[in-house]
Each structure stands twice: as C-alpha cells, then as structure tokens.
C-alpha cells in the first residue's frame, strides 16, 4: 500500500502522507512547547538536568525534521535499517521513528 493510498480498513498498514505530516506537526509543536517551558523556568544554564532535557528535545526535533524529509521523498514508514515497513502502531506512538523495533534494538 503506498503512503498516499486511501484507507480501506480501520487499521491501515501505512499512514497517508497527510496523516504522517499531521502527526509530525503535532510532535514538533509539543517539543517546541516543552523547550520554551524549559527556557522560561529561569533556572541556571548550569543546571545539568535542564541542559540534558533541552539536548534530548533538540535531538527529537532533528528526528522530526528527518521524518518530514522521508515523507517528502516517499520513504516514510520504511525502516532505515532493514527496509521493511515500520508497523503503523509504532508510527502512531512515535511518528518520527526511522526504525522498526528489531533494528532499533540492534542500534548502539
């Protein structure tokens, strides 16, 4: 089933490009709100926990940008490790993932 194919059942094998973009926009918006909240706390820039949280959010934002690129080039939903489809359930939970669970476990 292609990324833009119409859904014919309640549990599609793959998300449509529109749905993928919508979920990625939501994920991006959520992370930007989190980043803004961390910045506005007024805590010291030396706070290691806050710094680690900011770094993690920025990493996810980069992953989201990469996922948008995969939507555009038609490879969204295909595992970067094994080239098999990433299960729709995984993409529902983690829309910016580029790997299936098995390949993610193998990645150091």
C-alpha positions in Angstrom: 0.0 0.0 0.0 1.5 3.4 -0.9 1.8 6.2 1.5 -1.0 8.2 -0.2 -3.3 5.2 -0.9 -6.8 5.5 0.5 -7.6 3.7 3.8 -9.9 0.8 3.3 -9.9 -0.7 6.8 -9.7 0.6 10.4 -6.0 -0.3 10.8 -4.1 0.7 7.8 -0.7 -0.8 7.0 0.8 2.7 6.5 -0.2 6.2 7.2 -1.2 8.6 4.5 1.3 11.4 3.8 -1.3 13.9 5.1 -1.7 11.9 8.4 2.0 11.5 8.8 2.6 15.2 8.3 -0.2 16.0 10.8 1.3 13.7 13.5 4.8 15.1 12.9 3.5 18.7 13.2 1.8 17.7 16.5 5.0 16.1 17.7 7.1 19.2 16.7 4.6 21.6 18.3 4.7 19.6 21.6 8.5 19.5 21.7 8.7 23.3 20.9 6.3 24.0 23.8 8.5 21.8 26.1 11.6 23.6 25.0 10.0 27.0 25.6 8.9 26.0 29.0 12.4 24.8 30.0 13.8 28.1 28.7 11.3 30.2 30.7 11.9 28.4 34.0 14.6 30.9 34.8 16.9 28.2 36.1 20.6 28.5 35.8 22.1 27.4 32.5 24.5 25.3 34.5 21.6 23.0 35.6 22.7 19.7 34.2 19.2 18.2 34.2 17.7 21.1 32.3 20.6 21.0 29.9 20.1 17.3 29.3 16.3 17.8 28.8 17.0 20.6 26.2 19.5 18.4 24.4 17.0 15.5 24.3 14.3 17.7 22.9 16.6 19.2 20.3 17.6 15.6 19.2 13.9 14.7 18.8 13.3 17.9 16.8 16.1 16.8 14.4 14.5 13.4 14.1 11.1 15.0 13.3 12.8 17.1 10.6 14.3 13.9 9.1 10.9 12.2 9.2 9.4 15.2 7.3 12.1 14.6 4.7 11.2 10.9 4.5 7.6 11.9 3.9 8.6 14.1 1.0 10.9 11.6 -0.6 8.4 8.7 -0.2 10.4 6.6 2.3 8.5 7.5 5.4 7.3 4.3 7.2 10.2 2.2 5.8 12.8 1.1 8.3 16.2 2.7 7.7 17.9 -0.5 9.0 16.2 -3.3 7.2 14.0 -1.5 4.6 10.8 -3.3 5.8 7.7 -1.4 6.7 7.6 0.1 10.2 4.4 -1.1 11.8 1.6 1.5 11.8 1.2 1.0 15.5 4.8 2.1 16.1 4.4 5.2 13.9 1.2 6.1 15.8 3.2 6.2 19.1 6.5 7.5 17.7 5.7 9.2 14.3 9.3 10.4 13.8 10.9 7.0 14.2 13.0 5.7 11.3 13.5 2.2 12.6 11.4 -0.9 13.4 11.8 -2.2 17.0 14.2 -5.0 15.9 16.6 -2.6 14.2 16.3 -0.1 17.0 17.4 -2.8 19.5 20.4 -3.5 17.3 21.5 0.2 17.1 24.1 1.0 19.8 
